[in-house]
């Protein structure tokens, strides 16, 4: 009996030393006081070795305490593994891949919409119109005229256009009507080109005014009234500086209806 007691006393310190050595080589557990606090977004997951009959609980927070286990800690040492987890959510490779695909799809749709708007705006920069109306001279007969417009929008507030026109008929210096035609082409600066009312001013040339066969300076100003998206009316006033006429000038008005493309 005394011999058995002596063996038990000698085996106790050796078993404790062996126990301390085994525990020191194990990774820190959730309940260990010396465990390092995991980084935000990481939790400890206790993984049991294969073939173990003891089921250990899983800690979901570094400060969560574990119930003491009655199993022998030396029988089946466990290991600890880190797992990156968003708090309150379940993540997986499939979920992350789905989120990436959704973000890429949204980006592609946004790029397509932006490209469509850009192409529409590029197409709308050009102003093309053709129509006809009448030229009303001061103290002269009224003649029909063909009218055109070719312009480009510089920005939302300004556009630059050329407005060629051909007048079917003319009169001489004495006011007598004839079949001679006249050509005019001002270059105009258009204000608020996409609004329903767009004023313009410009300068250009006028040929064969009063059947004089010369080319003279033309000053022009007027208003574009957009009745619909594709139909506009122009009312304007032209001043022609004539070098070989008695009064040295010619003033005339125009009224034109044209289709805008």
GROMACS elastic network, one bead per residue, 0.5 to 0.9 nm:
[ bonds ]
;  ai    aj funct       b0    kb
    1     4     6  0.51702   500
    1     5     6  0.63062   500
    1     6     6  0.86984   500
    2     5     6  0.50933   500
    2     6     6  0.62206   500
    2     7     6  0.87291   500
    3     6     6  0.50954   500
    3     7     6  0.63192   500
    3     8     6  0.87107   500
    4     7     6  0.51407   500
    4     8     6  0.62511   500
    4     9     6  0.87182   500
    5     8     6  0.50751   500
    5     9     6  0.62522   500
    5    10     6  0.87026   500
    6     9     6  0.51332   500
    6    10     6  0.62517   500
    6    11     6  0.86174   500
    7    10     6  0.51431   500
    7    11     6  0.60270   500
    7    12     6  0.86122   500
    8    11     6  0.51281   500
    8    12     6  0.61892   500
    9    12     6  0.54265   500
    9    13     6  0.74794   500
   10    13     6  0.63332   500
   10    14     6  0.70025   500
   11    14     6  0.52351   500
   11    15     6  0.60369   500
   11    16     6  0.85685   500
   12    15     6  0.52563   500
   12    16     6  0.61816   500
   12    17     6  0.86285   500
   13    16     6  0.50403   500
   13    17     6  0.60461   500
   13    18     6  0.85352   500
   14    17     6  0.50897   500
   14    18     6  0.61701   500
   14    19     6  0.85361   500
   15    18     6  0.50272   500
   15    19     6  0.59960   500
   15    20     6  0.85702   500
   16    20     6  0.61303   500
   16    21     6  0.85894   500
   17    20     6  0.51535   500
   17    21     6  0.62255   500
   17    22     6  0.87287   500
   18    21     6  0.51106   500
   18    22     6  0.62718   500
   18    23     6  0.86563   500
   19    22     6  0.52539   500
   19    23     6  0.61807   500
   19    24     6  0.86007   500
   19    73     6  0.83638   500
   19    74     6  0.71820   500
   20    23     6  0.51834   500
   20    24     6  0.60880   500
   20    25     6  0.88641   500
   21    24     6  0.52275   500
   21    25     6  0.66698   500
   22    25     6  0.54792   500
   22    26     6  0.67560   500
   22    73     6  0.89313   500
   22    74     6  0.72860   500
   22    77     6  0.85862   500
   23    26     6  0.52620   500
   23    27     6  0.83051   500
   23    28     6  0.89190   500
   23    73     6  0.82357   500
   23    74     6  0.82936   500
   23    77     6  0.85988   500
   24    27     6  0.78600   500
   24    28     6  0.86563   500
   26    29     6  0.83061   500
   26    77     6  0.74769   500
   26    78     6  0.76280   500
   26    79     6  0.69832   500
   26    80     6  0.85439   500
   27    35     6  0.87613   500
   27    78     6  0.84303   500
   27    79     6  0.63489   500
   27    80     6  0.60768   500
   27    81     6  0.89296   500
   28    31     6  0.82197   500
   28    32     6  0.62152   500
   28    33     6  0.88441   500
   28    34     6  0.74093   500
   28    35     6  0.52794   500
   28    36     6  0.77878   500
   28    79     6  0.87061   500
   28    80     6  0.73926   500
   29    32     6  0.53061   500
   29    33     6  0.87681   500
   29    34     6  0.89417   500
   29    35     6  0.66567   500
   29    44     6  0.81375   500
   29    46     6  0.78784   500
   29    79     6  0.84363   500
   29    80     6  0.70273   500
   30    33     6  0.83871   500
   30    35     6  0.69845   500
   30    44     6  0.69059   500
   30    45     6  0.87925   500
   30    46     6  0.84232   500
   30    58     6  0.86234   500
   30    59     6  0.63472   500
   30    61     6  0.80714   500
   30    62     6  0.59826   500
   30    63     6  0.71969   500
   30    64     6  0.69433   500
   30    65     6  0.67838   500
   30    66     6  0.70674   500
   31    34     6  0.87677   500
   31    35     6  0.77003   500
   31    59     6  0.88844   500
   31    62     6  0.82681   500
   31    63     6  0.76800   500
   31    64     6  0.72167   500
   31    65     6  0.51935   500
   31    66     6  0.56606   500
   31    67     6  0.86246   500
   32    35     6  0.53291   500
   32    65     6  0.87217   500
   33    36     6  0.86389   500
   35    38     6  0.87089   500
   35    62     6  0.83895   500
   36    62     6  0.84552   500
   37    62     6  0.61214   500
   37    63     6  0.80052   500
   38    41     6  0.82571   500
   38    42     6  0.60663   500
   38    43     6  0.68278   500
   38    44     6  0.78314   500
   38    61     6  0.87511   500
   38    62     6  0.65593   500
   38    82     6  0.88364   500
   39    42     6  0.56952   500
   39    43     6  0.82557   500
   40    43     6  0.83712   500
   40    86     6  0.89500   500
   40    87     6  0.88406   500
   41    83     6  0.88018   500
   41    84     6  0.60976   500
   41    85     6  0.54888   500
   41    86     6  0.54783   500
   41    87     6  0.62246   500
   42    60     6  0.89579   500
   42    61     6  0.84532   500
   42    62     6  0.88846   500
   42    82     6  0.67468   500
   42    83     6  0.59533   500
   42    85     6  0.57157   500
   42    86     6  0.78210   500
   42    87     6  0.84587   500
   43    59     6  0.73264   500
   43    60     6  0.56202   500
   43    61     6  0.58142   500
   43    62     6  0.67102   500
   43    81     6  0.88839   500
   43    82     6  0.64647   500
   43    83     6  0.60994   500
   43    84     6  0.69894   500
   43    85     6  0.69639   500
   44    58     6  0.74453   500
   44    59     6  0.59138   500
   44    60     6  0.64350   500
   44    61     6  0.70495   500
   44    62     6  0.68414   500
   44    80     6  0.68034   500
   44    81     6  0.64236   500
   44    82     6  0.56597   500
   44    83     6  0.69396   500
   45    57     6  0.88612   500
   45    58     6  0.55916   500
   45    59     6  0.62584   500
   45    60     6  0.74187   500
   45    79     6  0.88855   500
   45    80     6  0.61037   500
   45    81     6  0.56555   500
   45    82     6  0.64376   500
   45    83     6  0.69872   500
   46    56     6  0.71739   500
   46    57     6  0.72324   500
   46    58     6  0.55329   500
   46    59     6  0.73133   500
   46    78     6  0.71496   500
   46    79     6  0.63338   500
   46    80     6  0.50118   500
   46    81     6  0.66608   500
   47    56     6  0.81095   500
   47    58     6  0.82881   500
   47    78     6  0.64181   500
   47    79     6  0.57345   500
   47    80     6  0.60880   500
   47    81     6  0.70696   500
   48    51     6  0.84843   500
   48    52     6  0.66998   500
   48    54     6  0.80029   500
   48    55     6  0.71692   500
   48    56     6  0.71194   500
   48    76     6  0.83592   500
   48    77     6  0.81749   500
   48    78     6  0.54573   500
   48    79     6  0.68978   500
   48    80     6  0.88573   500
   49    52     6  0.58815   500
   49    76     6  0.72260   500
   49    77     6  0.75996   500
   49    78     6  0.62048   500
   49    79     6  0.76120   500
   50    53     6  0.89057   500
   52    55     6  0.76151   500
   52    76     6  0.67219   500
   54    71     6  0.72901   500
   54    76     6  0.83975   500
   56    69     6  0.81900   500
   56    78     6  0.88563   500
   57    66     6  0.76146   500
   57    67     6  0.86102   500
   58    66     6  0.87203   500
   59    62     6  0.70685   500
   59    63     6  0.86595   500
   59    64     6  0.64313   500
   59    65     6  0.79622   500
   59    66     6  0.75905   500
   60    63     6  0.88274   500
   60    64     6  0.72549   500
   61    64     6  0.54088   500
   61    65     6  0.89169   500
   62    65     6  0.83474   500
   66    69     6  0.85537   500
   69    72     6  0.80991   500
   69    73     6  0.84225   500
   70    73     6  0.85218   500
   71    74     6  0.86577   500
   71    75     6  0.77732   500
   71    76     6  0.87955   500
   72    75     6  0.53517   500
   72    76     6  0.75841   500
   73    76     6  0.64254   500
   73    77     6  0.61521   500
   73    78     6  0.85577   500
   74    77     6  0.59687   500
   84    91     6  0.86893   500
   85    88     6  0.84928   500
   85    89     6  0.74266   500
   85    90     6  0.71319   500
   85    91     6  0.65754   500
   86    89     6  0.54728   500
   86    90     6  0.69922   500
   86    91     6  0.70341   500
   87    90     6  0.81463   500
   90    95     6  0.87743   500
   91    94     6  0.82391   500
   91    95     6  0.62470   500
   91    96     6  0.71623   500
   92    95     6  0.52205   500
   92    96     6  0.62720   500
   92    97     6  0.85869   500
   93    96     6  0.51897   500
   93    97     6  0.60794   500
   93    98     6  0.85733   500
   94    97     6  0.51122   500
   94    98     6  0.61447   500
   94    99     6  0.86847   500
   95    98     6  0.50723   500
   95    99     6  0.62625   500
   95   100     6  0.87066   500
   96    99     6  0.51213   500
   96   100     6  0.62591   500
   96   101     6  0.86769   500
   97   100     6  0.51125   500
   97   101     6  0.61813   500
   97   102     6  0.86019   500
   98   101     6  0.51149   500
   98   102     6  0.61159   500
   98   103     6  0.86070   500
   99   102     6  0.50858   500
   99   103     6  0.61627   500
   99   104     6  0.86079   500
  100   103     6  0.51343   500
  100   104     6  0.61700   500
  100   105     6  0.85787   500
  101   104     6  0.51029   500
  101   105     6  0.60873   500
  101   106     6  0.86109   500
  102   105     6  0.50704   500
  102   106     6  0.61844   500
  102   107     6  0.86148   500
  103   106     6  0.51356   500
  103   107     6  0.61916   500
  103   108     6  0.86464   500
  104   107     6  0.50468   500
  104   108     6  0.61562   500
  104   109     6  0.86571   500
  105   108     6  0.50825   500
  105   109     6  0.62215   500
  105   110     6  0.86412   500
  106   109     6  0.51488   500
  106   110     6  0.62001   500
  106   111     6  0.86744   500
  107   110     6  0.51182   500
  107   111     6  0.62200   500
  107   112     6  0.86713   500
  108   111     6  0.51341   500
  108   112     6  0.62070   500
  108   113     6  0.86706   500
  109   112     6  0.50998   500
  109   113     6  0.61884   500
  109   114     6  0.85917   500
  110   113     6  0.51487   500
  110   114     6  0.61423   500
  110   115     6  0.85930   500
  111   114     6  0.50703   500
  111   115     6  0.61013   500
  111   116     6  0.85928   500
  112   115     6  0.51026   500
  112   116     6  0.61608   500
  112   117     6  0.86786   500
  113   116     6  0.50996   500
  113   117     6  0.62472   500
  113   118     6  0.85718   500
  114   117     6  0.51843   500
  114   118     6  0.61096   500
  114   119     6  0.86264   500
  115   119     6  0.61102   500
  115   120     6  0.85561   500
  116   119     6  0.51548   500
  116   120     6  0.61400   500
  116   121     6  0.85523   500
  117   120     6  0.50834   500
  117   121     6  0.60727   500
  117   122     6  0.84933   500
  118   121     6  0.51388   500
  118   122     6  0.60589   500
  118   123     6  0.86151   500
  119   123     6  0.61659   500
  119   124     6  0.85910   500
  120   123     6  0.51635   500
  120   124     6  0.61544   500
  120   125     6  0.87733   500
  121   124     6  0.50257   500
  121   125     6  0.63222   500
  122   125     6  0.54174   500
  122   126     6  0.78489   500
  123   126     6  0.63288   500
  124   127     6  0.73702   500
  124   152     6  0.87944   500
  124   153     6  0.81843   500
  125   151     6  0.82729   500
  125   152     6  0.54777   500
  125   154     6  0.77059   500
  125   155     6  0.83282   500
  125   159     6  0.86737   500
  126   150     6  0.76099   500
  126   151     6  0.58610   500
  126   153     6  0.63714   500
  126   261     6  0.85809   500
  127   149     6  0.72741   500
  127   150     6  0.56428   500
  127   152     6  0.57502   500
  127   153     6  0.74991   500
  127   159     6  0.88205   500
  127   161     6  0.80220   500
  127   193     6  0.89203   500
  127   260     6  0.69812   500
  127   261     6  0.66755   500
  128   148     6  0.78103   500
  128   149     6  0.56465   500
  128   151     6  0.64468   500
  128   152     6  0.86823   500
  128   259     6  0.82363   500
  128   260     6  0.56439   500
  128   261     6  0.52713   500
  129   147     6  0.82886   500
  129   148     6  0.55264   500
  129   150     6  0.65419   500
  129   151     6  0.88429   500
  129   230     6  0.87037   500
  129   231     6  0.88813   500
  129   232     6  0.88280   500
  129   258     6  0.60576   500
  129   259     6  0.52437   500
  129   261     6  0.59995   500
  130   146     6  0.79508   500
  130   147     6  0.58758   500
  130   149     6  0.63247   500
  130   150     6  0.88526   500
  130   257     6  0.84216   500
  130   258     6  0.51273   500
  130   259     6  0.55023   500
  130   260     6  0.68805   500
  130   261     6  0.87017   500
  131   145     6  0.88800   500
  131   146     6  0.61724   500
  131   147     6  0.51824   500
  131   148     6  0.62059   500
  131   149     6  0.88660   500
  131   256     6  0.69385   500
  131   257     6  0.56690   500
  131   259     6  0.60430   500
  131   260     6  0.88298   500
  132   144     6  0.75437   500
  132   145     6  0.56806   500
  132   147     6  0.50302   500
  132   148     6  0.79692   500
  132   165     6  0.86307   500
  132   255     6  0.83971   500
  132   256     6  0.54007   500
  132   257     6  0.57856   500
  132   258     6  0.63111   500
  133   143     6  0.86752   500
  133   144     6  0.58533   500
  133   145     6  0.54224   500
  133   146     6  0.65714   500
  133   147     6  0.73034   500
  133   254     6  0.72689   500
  133   255     6  0.55147   500
  133   257     6  0.61055   500
  133   258     6  0.84444   500
  134   142     6  0.67183   500
  134   143     6  0.56226   500
  134   145     6  0.53405   500
  134   146     6  0.82776   500
  134   167     6  0.81318   500
  134   253     6  0.83957   500
  134   254     6  0.57959   500
  134   255     6  0.56104   500
  134   256     6  0.65330   500
  135   141     6  0.87027   500
  135   142     6  0.57096   500
  135   143     6  0.53861   500
  135   144     6  0.61740   500
  135   145     6  0.65058   500
  135   167     6  0.72534   500
  135   252     6  0.67912   500
  135   253     6  0.58578   500
  135   255     6  0.68153   500
  135   256     6  0.86812   500
  136   139     6  0.86910   500
  136   140     6  0.73287   500
  136   141     6  0.69241   500
  136   143     6  0.68430   500
  136   144     6  0.88997   500
  136   251     6  0.89281   500
  136   252     6  0.55062   500
  136   253     6  0.50782   500
  136   254     6  0.60883   500
  136   255     6  0.82630   500
  137   141     6  0.64519   500
  137   142     6  0.63601   500
  137   143     6  0.85328   500
  137   250     6  0.78051   500
  137   251     6  0.63883   500
  137   253     6  0.63670   500
  137   254     6  0.86478   500
  138   141     6  0.83143   500
  138   250     6  0.74123   500
  138   251     6  0.59074   500
  138   252     6  0.57028   500
  138   253     6  0.81632   500
  139   175     6  0.79854   500
  140   170     6  0.88731   500
  140   171     6  0.73686   500
  140   175     6  0.62396   500
  140   176     6  0.85143   500
  140   177     6  0.84463   500
  140   252     6  0.89555   500
  141   170     6  0.81299   500
  141   171     6  0.76909   500
  141   175     6  0.81215   500
  141   176     6  0.87934   500
  141   177     6  0.72783   500
  142   169     6  0.87163   500
  142   170     6  0.89583   500
  143   167     6  0.65799   500
  143   168     6  0.61120   500
  143   169     6  0.59175   500
  143   170     6  0.74740   500
  144   166     6  0.86383   500
  144   167     6  0.60507   500
  144   168     6  0.55753   500
  144   169     6  0.75252   500
  145   165     6  0.66131   500
  145   166     6  0.54286   500
  145   168     6  0.56728   500
  145   169     6  0.85935   500
  145   254     6  0.88637   500
  145   256     6  0.83594   500
  146   164     6  0.84326   500
  146   165     6  0.54316   500
  146   166     6  0.52715   500
  146   167     6  0.66469   500
  146   168     6  0.80169   500
  146   256     6  0.84772   500
  147   163     6  0.71019   500
  147   164     6  0.61454   500
  147   166     6  0.67753   500
  147   167     6  0.88757   500
  147   256     6  0.71821   500
  147   257     6  0.84766   500
  147   258     6  0.74635   500
  148   162     6  0.81668   500
  148   163     6  0.55279   500
  148   164     6  0.55024   500
  148   165     6  0.62910   500
  148   258     6  0.76132   500
  149   161     6  0.65895   500
  149   162     6  0.58177   500
  149   164     6  0.66749   500
  149   165     6  0.88710   500
  149   258     6  0.87597   500
  149   260     6  0.85148   500
  150   160     6  0.85059   500
  150   161     6  0.54692   500
  150   162     6  0.55154   500
  150   163     6  0.66873   500
  150   164     6  0.86739   500
  151   159     6  0.66615   500
  151   160     6  0.53848   500
  151   162     6  0.63180   500
  151   163     6  0.85103   500
  151   188     6  0.89791   500
  151   190     6  0.89758   500
  152   158     6  0.89091   500
  152   159     6  0.55460   500
  152   160     6  0.55859   500
  152   161     6  0.65171   500
  153   156     6  0.70991   500
  153   157     6  0.81244   500
  153   158     6  0.61156   500
  153   160     6  0.64701   500
  153   161     6  0.86604   500
  153   190     6  0.86612   500
  153   193     6  0.72063   500
  153   194     6  0.88521   500
  154   157     6  0.76612   500
  154   158     6  0.54970   500
  154   159     6  0.50471   500
  154   160     6  0.70330   500
  155   158     6  0.55085   500
  155   159     6  0.69209   500
  155   192     6  0.89569   500
  155   193     6  0.89997   500
  156   159     6  0.81219   500
  156   191     6  0.88317   500
  156   192     6  0.65670   500
  156   193     6  0.72983   500
  156   194     6  0.73296   500
  157   190     6  0.81807   500
  157   191     6  0.56713   500
  157   193     6  0.66060   500
  157   194     6  0.81218   500
  158   189     6  0.69791   500
  158   190     6  0.55959   500
  158   192     6  0.58085   500
  158   193     6  0.63450   500
  159   188     6  0.83542   500
  159   189     6  0.59653   500
  159   191     6  0.65862   500
  159   192     6  0.77075   500
  159   193     6  0.61541   500
  160   187     6  0.73991   500
  160   188     6  0.59486   500
  160   190     6  0.59913   500
  160   191     6  0.89970   500
  161   186     6  0.84079   500
  161   187     6  0.57563   500
  161   188     6  0.52395   500
  161   189     6  0.65221   500
  161   190     6  0.71613   500
  161   202     6  0.89750   500
  162   185     6  0.67064   500
  162   186     6  0.59303   500
  162   188     6  0.61511   500
  162   189     6  0.89770   500
  162   202     6  0.89665   500
  162   204     6  0.89329   500
  163   184     6  0.81335   500
  163   185     6  0.55390   500
  163   186     6  0.56683   500
  163   187     6  0.64747   500
  163   188     6  0.74814   500
  164   183     6  0.75496   500
  164   184     6  0.57995   500
  164   186     6  0.67505   500
  164   187     6  0.86743   500
  165   182     6  0.84773   500
  165   183     6  0.59571   500
  165   184     6  0.53470   500
  165   185     6  0.62958   500
  165   186     6  0.89993   500
  166   181     6  0.70857   500
  166   182     6  0.58976   500
  166   184     6  0.64736   500
  166   185     6  0.88121   500
  167   170     6  0.74973   500
  167   180     6  0.88058   500
  167   181     6  0.55185   500
  167   182     6  0.51716   500
  167   183     6  0.63200   500
  167   184     6  0.81763   500
  168   179     6  0.73313   500
  168   180     6  0.73224   500
  168   181     6  0.51445   500
  168   182     6  0.72011   500
  169   177     6  0.73274   500
  169   178     6  0.61681   500
  169   180     6  0.52343   500
  169   182     6  0.72693   500
  170   175     6  0.88928   500
  170   176     6  0.83112   500
  170   177     6  0.57562   500
  170   178     6  0.54377   500
  170   179     6  0.61489   500
  170   180     6  0.53318   500
  170   181     6  0.56995   500
  170   182     6  0.69131   500
  170   208     6  0.84665   500
  170   209     6  0.74409   500
  170   210     6  0.62022   500
  170   211     6  0.64119   500
  171   174     6  0.75953   500
  171   175     6  0.53233   500
  171   176     6  0.50297   500
  171   178     6  0.54415   500
  171   179     6  0.80790   500
  171   180     6  0.77084   500
  171   209     6  0.80973   500
  171   210     6  0.51040   500
  171   211     6  0.61472   500
  172   175     6  0.52457   500
  172   176     6  0.53826   500
  172   177     6  0.66169   500
  172   178     6  0.73364   500
  172   209     6  0.83309   500
  172   211     6  0.51307   500
  172   212     6  0.72927   500
  173   176     6  0.74407   500
  173   210     6  0.55446   500
  173   211     6  0.72635   500
  173   212     6  0.76588   500
  173   245     6  0.72789   500
  173   246     6  0.83369   500
  174   210     6  0.85674   500
  175   210     6  0.78229   500
  177   180     6  0.86393   500
  178   181     6  0.85373   500
  178   211     6  0.84817   500
  180   208     6  0.83435   500
  180   211     6  0.67801   500
  181   208     6  0.73792   500
  181   209     6  0.85854   500
  181   211     6  0.79388   500
  182   206     6  0.74308   500
  182   207     6  0.56911   500
  182   208     6  0.52282   500
  182   209     6  0.61591   500
  182   210     6  0.84843   500
  182   211     6  0.77875   500
  182   213     6  0.89496   500
  183   205     6  0.83390   500
  183   206     6  0.59067   500
  183   207     6  0.52924   500
  183   208     6  0.71778   500
  183   209     6  0.82740   500
  184   204     6  0.76120   500
  184   205     6  0.58094   500
  184   207     6  0.62744   500
  184   218     6  0.78971   500
  185   203     6  0.83877   500
  185   204     6  0.56276   500
  185   205     6  0.56019   500
  185   206     6  0.66092   500
  185   218     6  0.81539   500
  186   202     6  0.59260   500
  186   203     6  0.50551   500
  186   205     6  0.61803   500
  186   206     6  0.82068   500
  186   218     6  0.68405   500
  186   219     6  0.73486   500
  186   220     6  0.67939   500
  187   201     6  0.82992   500
  187   202     6  0.52483   500
  187   203     6  0.55044   500
  187   204     6  0.56752   500
  187   205     6  0.89397   500
  187   220     6  0.86690   500
  188   200     6  0.61357   500
  188   201     6  0.52691   500
  188   203     6  0.65410   500
  188   204     6  0.83896   500
  188   220     6  0.77775   500
  188   221     6  0.81432   500
  189   199     6  0.86162   500
  189   200     6  0.55375   500
  189   201     6  0.55715   500
  189   202     6  0.59888   500
  190   193     6  0.59674   500
  190   198     6  0.66054   500
  190   199     6  0.60746   500
  190   201     6  0.68785   500
  190   202     6  0.86255   500
  190   224     6  0.89567   500
  191   194     6  0.87290   500
  191   195     6  0.87896   500
  191   197     6  0.88999   500
  191   198     6  0.55394   500
  191   199     6  0.55876   500
  191   200     6  0.60561   500
  191   201     6  0.87928   500
  192   195     6  0.55350   500
  192   196     6  0.85394   500
  192   197     6  0.76164   500
  192   198     6  0.54208   500
  192   199     6  0.75940   500
  193   196     6  0.81937   500
  193   197     6  0.79969   500
  193   198     6  0.55684   500
  193   199     6  0.82758   500
  193   224     6  0.85834   500
  194   197     6  0.83170   500
  194   198     6  0.75821   500
  194   226     6  0.88403   500
  195   198     6  0.61394   500
  195   225     6  0.85977   500
  195   226     6  0.76224   500
  196   224     6  0.77189   500
  196   225     6  0.57102   500
  196   227     6  0.73195   500
  196   228     6  0.84179   500
  196   229     6  0.89561   500
  196   232     6  0.88853   500
  197   223     6  0.67615   500
  197   224     6  0.56750   500
  197   226     6  0.64685   500
  198   222     6  0.86157   500
  198   223     6  0.56542   500
  198   225     6  0.66297   500
  198   226     6  0.82618   500
  199   221     6  0.76357   500
  199   222     6  0.58066   500
  199   224     6  0.60807   500
  199   225     6  0.87327   500
  200   220     6  0.81860   500
  200   221     6  0.55980   500
  200   222     6  0.55289   500
  200   223     6  0.61005   500
  200   224     6  0.76970   500
  200   236     6  0.89387   500
  201   219     6  0.79051   500
  201   220     6  0.57618   500
  201   222     6  0.67000   500
  201   223     6  0.89215   500
  202   218     6  0.84093   500
  202   219     6  0.60316   500
  202   220     6  0.51239   500
  202   221     6  0.62763   500
  203   217     6  0.75734   500
  203   218     6  0.56667   500
  203   220     6  0.59896   500
  203   221     6  0.87559   500
  204   216     6  0.86044   500
  204   217     6  0.61721   500
  204   219     6  0.64598   500
  204   220     6  0.79160   500
  205   215     6  0.65213   500
  205   216     6  0.56721   500
  205   219     6  0.81536   500
  205   240     6  0.82891   500
  206   209     6  0.67448   500
  206   214     6  0.83167   500
  206   215     6  0.56081   500
  206   216     6  0.52632   500
  206   217     6  0.62906   500
  206   218     6  0.57230   500
  206   240     6  0.69859   500
  207   211     6  0.86155   500
  207   212     6  0.83273   500
  207   213     6  0.66736   500
  207   214     6  0.56796   500
  207   216     6  0.62515   500
  207   217     6  0.88984   500
  208   212     6  0.51343   500
  208   214     6  0.52796   500
  208   215     6  0.64227   500
  208   216     6  0.83345   500
  209   212     6  0.59651   500
  209   213     6  0.71830   500
  209   214     6  0.73905   500
  209   215     6  0.79517   500
  209   216     6  0.81125   500
  209   240     6  0.82366   500
  209   242     6  0.80546   500
  209   250     6  0.80198   500
  210   213     6  0.82145   500
  210   245     6  0.86068   500
  210   250     6  0.85935   500
  211   214     6  0.82096   500
  212   215     6  0.86935   500
  212   244     6  0.77649   500
  212   245     6  0.83637   500
  214   242     6  0.85388   500
  214   243     6  0.87005   500
  214   244     6  0.86001   500
  215   242     6  0.84645   500
  216   240     6  0.65878   500
  216   241     6  0.60124   500
  216   242     6  0.58919   500
  216   243     6  0.74178   500
  217   239     6  0.82917   500
  217   240     6  0.57751   500
  217   241     6  0.54445   500
  217   242     6  0.75296   500
  218   238     6  0.67517   500
  218   239     6  0.57709   500
  218   241     6  0.65992   500
  219   237     6  0.83986   500
  219   238     6  0.57378   500
  219   239     6  0.51144   500
  219   240     6  0.64745   500
  219   241     6  0.83786   500
  220   236     6  0.70910   500
  220   237     6  0.58657   500
  220   239     6  0.63940   500
  220   240     6  0.87501   500
  221   235     6  0.87009   500
  221   236     6  0.55649   500
  221   237     6  0.56018   500
  221   238     6  0.67493   500
  221   239     6  0.89705   500
  222   234     6  0.70513   500
  222   235     6  0.55720   500
  222   237     6  0.61345   500
  222   238     6  0.87120   500
  223   233     6  0.82140   500
  223   234     6  0.57798   500
  223   235     6  0.56130   500
  223   236     6  0.63442   500
  224   232     6  0.64945   500
  224   233     6  0.58374   500
  224   235     6  0.68724   500
  224   236     6  0.86630   500
  225   228     6  0.89865   500
  225   231     6  0.85954   500
  225   232     6  0.53963   500
  225   233     6  0.51201   500
  225   234     6  0.63227   500
  225   235     6  0.83197   500
  226   229     6  0.67651   500
  226   230     6  0.76245   500
  226   231     6  0.60086   500
  226   233     6  0.64754   500
  226   234     6  0.88051   500
  227   230     6  0.78349   500
  227   231     6  0.56074   500
  227   232     6  0.55093   500
  227   233     6  0.72759   500
  228   231     6  0.51460   500
  228   232     6  0.69992   500
  229   232     6  0.80970   500
  229   260     6  0.76146   500
  229   261     6  0.87198   500
  230   258     6  0.83987   500
  230   259     6  0.55507   500
  230   261     6  0.61254   500
  231   257     6  0.73591   500
  231   258     6  0.60238   500
  231   260     6  0.57564   500
  231   261     6  0.87962   500
  232   256     6  0.83213   500
  232   257     6  0.59135   500
  232   258     6  0.55631   500
  232   259     6  0.64277   500
  232   260     6  0.69111   500
  233   255     6  0.72856   500
  233   256     6  0.56249   500
  233   258     6  0.63986   500
  233   259     6  0.89106   500
  234   254     6  0.75824   500
  234   255     6  0.56687   500
  234   256     6  0.50320   500
  234   257     6  0.63821   500
  234   258     6  0.79726   500
  235   253     6  0.74738   500
  235   254     6  0.57344   500
  235   256     6  0.66074   500
  236   252     6  0.86503   500
  236   253     6  0.57227   500
  236   254     6  0.53058   500
  236   255     6  0.67457   500
  236   256     6  0.88036   500
  237   251     6  0.73819   500
  237   252     6  0.59805   500
  237   254     6  0.63492   500
  238   250     6  0.81302   500
  238   251     6  0.58343   500
  238   252     6  0.53938   500
  238   253     6  0.60770   500
  238   254     6  0.77991   500
  239   249     6  0.71349   500
  239   250     6  0.59561   500
  239   252     6  0.67503   500
  239   253     6  0.88766   500
  240   248     6  0.85520   500
  240   249     6  0.55405   500
  240   251     6  0.63358   500
  240   252     6  0.83950   500
  241   248     6  0.61125   500
  241   250     6  0.65930   500
  241   251     6  0.88953   500
  242   245     6  0.57334   500
  242   246     6  0.86843   500
  242   247     6  0.81060   500
  242   250     6  0.69369   500
  243   246     6  0.86396   500
  243   248     6  0.57515   500
  243   249     6  0.79017   500
  244   247     6  0.87435   500
  244   248     6  0.67076   500
  245   249     6  0.70746   500
  245   250     6  0.88432   500
  246   249     6  0.81891   500
  247   250     6  0.80662   500
